Amino acid sequence: MVTLTLDGLSASYGRRRILSEITTPPLEGGQVVAVLGPNAAGKSTLFRRIFGLLDGGGTVCLEGATRERPVAYMPQETGVNAVLTVYESVLLARMQGRRLNVKPEDLAEVDRALDELGIVALGERDIGDLSGGQRQMVGAAQALVQNPEVLLLDEPTSALDLHRQIQLLSILRRLAKERGMLVIAALHDLGHALRFTDQALVLQNGTLVNCGPTEEVVTPELLYRVYHVTARIERCSKGRPQLIVEEAV
Ligand SMILES: Nc1ncnc2c1ncn2[C@@H]1O[C@H](COP(=O)(O)OP(=O)(O)OP(=O)(O)O)[C@@H](O)[C@H]1O
């Protein structure tokens, strides 16, 4: 199974350093890892650095990968090409880096991605005509269709209604386990992080301030220190941790 380890990672835009010395324990396939932290903490920059869109110090060590392109990345804002249908855009994402010699298994993967995400009905729609939430689901399909071993998702639920948020996070959790895929997702909803993720990395001002099992990381103390809110965590009748935010301080 795939393992991703970050060692002393840094990244800058021009002369402005954004990420410093990000070092994690090995993050193993089969898990969902949350990247948490306030606005401008460096979450998107971390995804760009891991995916190789930004240079910088340190290393991204990927072990156990078997595919030619093991990592797929869904940016926070996905581009829109109004000329393509949803089906075509997902097929194009599938064909990345290869000549357009479409094989039956490529079409099957597109069908599977649309089906997994419950967006088969959008297939013939022009991508430019979609709502923000629909477009975000298509962005997830474009990443998933690559059948990656590491899936990087930058705020994949930010435009989704509550039903779709729960649906997408449940699907990602199941697919991580079924496929041995490592899913790394930036999330602002810490309740969702508690419910759907196994591990959490917390960034603040470009440094990693905590990292470990999500329930051990997301604590009232961390919420106060990093997010400047008072909060408590209680168990619901089903035993799941629930975040109750009291106030901003
Ligand atoms: N292309 C860029 N050029 C210069 N500075 C940038 C660029 N992109 C981001 N930054 C800066 O880097 C810092 C981290 O931004 P980043 O987008 O990584 O934060 P984030 O944690 O993803 O924030 P958010 O939760 O608001 O999406 C911010 O100060 C931001 O202004």
PDBQT file of the ligand as one rigid body, heavy atoms in Angstrom, charges set to zero:
ROOT
HETATM    1  N1  LIG A 301      -0.200  32.607  -5.909  1.00  0.00    +0.000 N 
HETATM    2  C1  LIG A 301       0.153  33.224  -4.777  1.00  0.00    +0.000 A 
HETATM    3  N2  LIG A 301       1.076  34.219  -4.772  1.00  0.00    +0.000 NA
HETATM    4  C2  LIG A 301       1.442  34.837  -3.645  1.00  0.00    +0.000 A 
HETATM    5  N3  LIG A 301       0.951  34.541  -2.414  1.00  0.00    +0.000 NA
HETATM    6  C3  LIG A 301       0.041  33.563  -2.353  1.00  0.00    +0.000 A 
HETATM    7  C4  LIG A 301      -0.419  32.853  -3.520  1.00  0.00    +0.000 A 
HETATM    8  N4  LIG A 301      -1.337  31.926  -3.134  1.00  0.00    +0.000 NA
HETATM    9  C5  LIG A 301      -1.452  32.059  -1.805  1.00  0.00    +0.000 A 
HETATM   10  N5  LIG A 301      -0.631  33.045  -1.330  1.00  0.00    +0.000 N 
HETATM   11  C6  LIG A 301      -0.481  33.432   0.077  1.00  0.00    +0.000 C 
HETATM   12  O1  LIG A 301      -0.024  32.286   0.796  1.00  0.00    +0.000 OA
HETATM   13  C7  LIG A 301      -0.625  32.237   2.085  1.00  0.00    +0.000 C 
HETATM   14  C8  LIG A 301      -1.283  30.872   2.256  1.00  0.00    +0.000 C 
HETATM   15  O2  LIG A 301      -2.347  30.779   1.304  1.00  0.00    +0.000 OA
HETATM   16  P1  LIG A 301      -3.109  29.406   1.076  1.00  0.00    +0.000 P 
HETATM   17  O3  LIG A 301      -4.024  29.621  -0.077  1.00  0.00    +0.000 OA
HETATM   18  O4  LIG A 301      -2.133  28.302   0.998  1.00  0.00    +0.000 OA
HETATM   19  O5  LIG A 301      -3.915  29.304   2.443  1.00  0.00    +0.000 OA
HETATM   20  P2  LIG A 301      -5.136  28.339   2.835  1.00  0.00    +0.000 P 
HETATM   21  O6  LIG A 301      -4.792  27.762   4.179  1.00  0.00    +0.000 OA
HETATM   22  O7  LIG A 301      -5.435  27.386   1.738  1.00  0.00    +0.000 OA
HETATM   23  O8  LIG A 301      -6.298  29.416   2.999  1.00  0.00    +0.000 OA
HETATM   24  P3  LIG A 301      -7.909  29.326   2.822  1.00  0.00    +0.000 P 
HETATM   25  O9  LIG A 301      -8.432  28.504   3.961  1.00  0.00    +0.000 OA
HETATM   26  O10 LIG A 301      -8.303  30.773   2.968  1.00  0.00    +0.000 OA
HETATM   27  O11 LIG A 301      -8.218  28.751   1.467  1.00  0.00    +0.000 OA
HETATM   28  C9  LIG A 301      -1.596  33.420   2.166  1.00  0.00    +0.000 C 
HETATM   29  O12 LIG A 301      -0.981  34.451   2.891  1.00  0.00    +0.000 OA
HETATM   30  C10 LIG A 301      -1.799  33.815   0.722  1.00  0.00    +0.000 C 
HETATM   31  O13 LIG A 301      -2.052  35.196   0.616  1.00  0.00    +0.000 OA
ENDROOT
TORSDOF 0
